[in-house]
Amino acid sequence: MLPLPRRRGFAAGLLLAPLLTGCFASGGGDESSDSGTEGARLKVALAFPPAENFSPYGADATLLSRLGVTEGLTRLDANGAAAPALAESWTRENDRAWLFTLRDAAFQDGTEVTPKAVAAALTRAADADPVTAALSGVELTAEAADDGRVRVTTADPDPALPLRLSSPGLVILSAKAYAKKDAVSPVGTATGPFELTGTTGTTAATLDRFDDYWGGRAQASGVDAKFIADGTARTNALRTGEADIAEAVPVSQAASLDRATRRETATTRTTSLLLNTRSGAFKDARTRAAAREAVDTSALAKGVYEGYADAGVGIYGPALTWAADKRVEPTGRAAAGSTAGKTVTVATYDNRPELPEVAQVLKQQLEKAGFTVKLEVREYSRLESDALAGKFDAFVSARNTMLDTGDPLSILASDHTCEGSYNLALLCDKKVDEAVSDAESVGDTAERQDAAMTAEAAVLGTDAVVPLVHQRIITGVGADVSGVLLDPYERGLVGVGTRR
């Protein structure tokens, strides 16, 4: 198939640009493609294996975007603003409807990206069960319009819609992806620079370059990805040349890498202790308050993370530079109650190797305060369903607070409201829901940030979540590799210009 001609100019996106202290940068080198050479294949070691058969509607969505397989109508630029992707421009028709003008692009199965195909893909995402995190609390419809445009309408005004549509959970796939009624397949049906061509269970995936990618031919001819949950093993793979790129290098392994192969990126990822508000010991707000008071976050940042993290100050950390000056003190917190006779199970996963150590330190801190603590550590894909079902009293989780949409309110809606799709604390609080709902109706950037901080304070006031640390991630990059995407939102890793 010949590359499709580009028919429209490239227009800049706008709306709600949260400033980041970290920069979304490559690991060096020119981002432009070199179509004159075939390019070497890249070997990538990833921390998280697919948990849902590479479905774009759950945790696997980020795997697909990091490997350059999928993309949506928009993306996030270096400052966190909505920027063009499959849509080259957009306008707001009224408070509930937006028109997105599509660029000329092709799906990896050879069909064209049309308004009808885009509308169908967004409709499938909107109907997904459970709902994809970016649409938590949002009712969305999409339909083809004239002149190569798609009309996206929300039941309630959504000033952050262009940001929302950048979510890895709202990617555009061809009709072939939905051939099976109860499954979605991104294999050969996406639009990114790399095509997913094969998988080996949850251990490996093979990707080949998609030569008709609208953004230019990728410099690497393909990607061989291995999913290696053990952080030391990922680091060793980089050190021995078995991997060109290793994500999420443990802080304990950072010193073992040459400085030239170690990249540190400030991120919007916060590690938190989430307390089960529905059942068990932490159903009582006074017991949650006692747990919060027992936690020493500075010990975690300096000890477990060896300085590669900042002590937790809220749901939003210092990577969002506007948050500190707008932070609101939580009110209405319960007084700490007795911990006598309180036995709790704290669960976490080992894909991020610091988390079991965090859990161990928390165990010691909670036991010092009088709790009896049991630990449960598993690989994430074997833990998520039990955590969402409330089978643990507490859960230690590392969550990129801006991952799902780039809008600071999205994580509050998905993680801390009654209908939230990733509500690990099982929190259902009327004041929290009202604060989040009020904030979501605000369109002005500064005012929306103020409202987000008010909603954050409402969440923290319940003591359902105890922010522990705000992370910086370490990516291992081979000495002969350039163009790696160092993304504070952790949506990107391999792109058109990534090569060796």
LINLIN-V375956 format. One record per backbone hydrogen bond with DSSP energy under -1.0 kcal/mol. NH is the residue of the N-H (numbers start at 1). CO is the residue of the C=O. If there is no record, write none. Layout:
# LINLIN-V375956
NH,CO + NH,CO
This chain:
# LINLIN-V375956
11,88 + 21,319 + 25,23 + 25,486 + 27,484 + 37,34 + 42,222 + 44,224 + 45,245 + 46,226 + 55,52 + 61,58 + 64,60 + 65,61 + 66,62 + 67,63 + 68,65 + 69,64 + 75,83 + 77,81 + 80,77 + 83,75 + 85,73 + 85,87 + 86,72 + 87,73 + 88,101 + 89,101 + 91,99 + 93,97 + 94,97 + 98,152 + 99,91 + 100,150 + 101,89 + 102,148 + 103,86 + 107,111 + 108,190 + 110,107 + 113,105 + 114,112 + 118,114 + 119,115 + 120,116 + 121,117 + 122,118 + 123,119 + 124,120 + 125,121 + 126,122 + 127,123 + 128,125 + 135,132 + 136,133 + 138,135 + 141,153 + 143,151 + 145,149 + 150,100 + 151,143 + 152,98 + 153,141 + 154,96 + 155,139 + 161,158 + 164,160 + 165,161 + 166,163 + 167,164 + 170,167 + 172,71 + 174,189 + 177,174 + 178,175 + 179,176 + 183,180 + 185,177 + 189,186 + 192,69 + 194,68 + 195,208 + 197,206 + 198,206 + 200,204 + 203,200 + 205,225 + 206,198 + 207,223 + 208,195 + 209,221 + 210,193 + 213,210 + 216,213 + 219,496 + 223,207 + 224,42 + 225,205 + 226,44 + 227,203 + 228,46 + 234,230 + 235,231 + 236,232 + 237,233 + 238,234 + 239,235 + 240,236 + 242,237 + 243,237 + 244,43 + 245,43 + 246,476 + 247,45 + 249,474 + 253,250 + 256,253 + 257,254 + 261,258 + 262,259 + 263,475 + 265,473 + 267,471 + 268,488 + 270,399 + 271,469 + 272,397 + 273,466 + 274,395 + 275,464 + 276,393 + 277,425 + 283,280 + 284,281 + 288,284 + 289,285 + 290,286 + 291,287 + 292,288 + 293,289 + 294,290 + 295,292 + 301,297 + 302,298 + 303,299 + 305,300 + 307,301 + 308,305 + 310,470 + 312,468 + 320,317 + 321,19 + 323,320 + 337,286 + 342,339 + 344,372 + 346,374 + 347,394 + 348,376 + 350,378 + 355,352 + 358,354 + 359,355 + 360,356 + 361,357 + 362,358 + 363,359 + 364,360 + 365,361 + 366,362 + 367,363 + 368,364 + 369,365 + 370,367 + 371,366 + 372,342 + 374,344 + 376,346 + 378,348 + 382,379 + 383,380 + 384,380 + 387,383 + 388,384 + 389,385 + 390,387 + 391,386 + 393,345 + 394,345 + 395,274 + 396,347 + 397,272 + 399,270 + 401,268 + 403,400 + 410,407 + 413,409 + 414,410 + 415,411 + 416,412 + 420,417 + 422,414 + 424,422 + 426,423 + 433,429 + 434,430 + 435,431 + 436,432 + 437,433 + 438,434 + 439,435 + 440,436 + 442,439 + 448,444 + 449,445 + 450,446 + 451,447 + 452,448 + 453,449 + 454,450 + 455,451 + 456,452 + 457,453 + 458,454 + 459,455 + 460,456 + 461,457 + 462,459 + 463,460 + 466,273 + 468,271 + 469,271 + 470,310 + 471,269 + 472,308 + 473,265 + 475,263 + 476,246 + 477,261 + 478,244 + 481,478 + 482,499 + 483,28 + 485,493 + 486,25 + 487,485 + 490,487 + 494,66 + 498,495 + 499,482
